[in-house]
């Protein structure tokens, strides 16, 4: 059996260590960049999409309710006008 030179074992170990260090560094850089982006977005007073969509949905429901309320008010005003006319109309003679 041929034995591998110790140099290759050391080189393999060094490569594995370098790979682990590079992977850890990559994660650290990723976290740092993400943190910086979040900080910049926060300073711009931007909202997240899910928050925007929730407010948009709430506004849409409120607008629909307002339109129903306005329609109901118009109907009530029309009935009130009819009642006022009936009360102020002279009695009919038969």
Number of C-alpha atoms within 10 A of each C-alpha: 3 4 5 8 8 9 9 10 11 11 11 12 12 12 12 12 12 12 12 12 12 12 12 12 12 12 12 12 12 12 12 12 12 12 12 12 12 12 11 12 13 12 9 9 8 10 11 10 9 9 10 12 12 11 12 12 12 12 12 12 12 12 12 12 12 12 12 12 12 12 12 12 12 12 12 12 12 12 12 12 12 11 12 11 11 11 10 8 9 8 8 5 4 3
